[in-house]
Amino acid sequence: MENVSSVTNESEILVAVGAAIRKVRKSRGISQEELAHLCRIDRSHMGRIERGERNLAILNFVRICQALACSPSELLAKAGQ
């Protein structure tokens, strides 16, 4: 049985990571479409990641970090994780 508080926590994590991705992307002057292209991710999927609506696979997370020229630990720190 799933604990409701863990679902909320997971959702909050996804929103925080998505917001961190968006913040770094914008600070680098990269459009969402360009980032999606660099990461080989569909633009609409990238939008859902940034809104915290999708749980991204570790390989996509690493691709996003590489495209943003930051480490996964740096991006997670920006997300408060």
Number of C-alpha atoms within 10 A of each C-alpha: 3 6 7 9 9 10 11 11 11 14 16 14 18 21 21 20 26 24 18 20 25 21 16 17 20 13 10 11 10 15 12 18 15 14 20 20 14 14 21 13 15 12 16 12 14 26 17 15 21 22 17 20 15 16 16 18 9 10 10 14 19 16 19 24 21 14 17 20 12 13 14 16 11 13 21 16 12 16 19 11 11
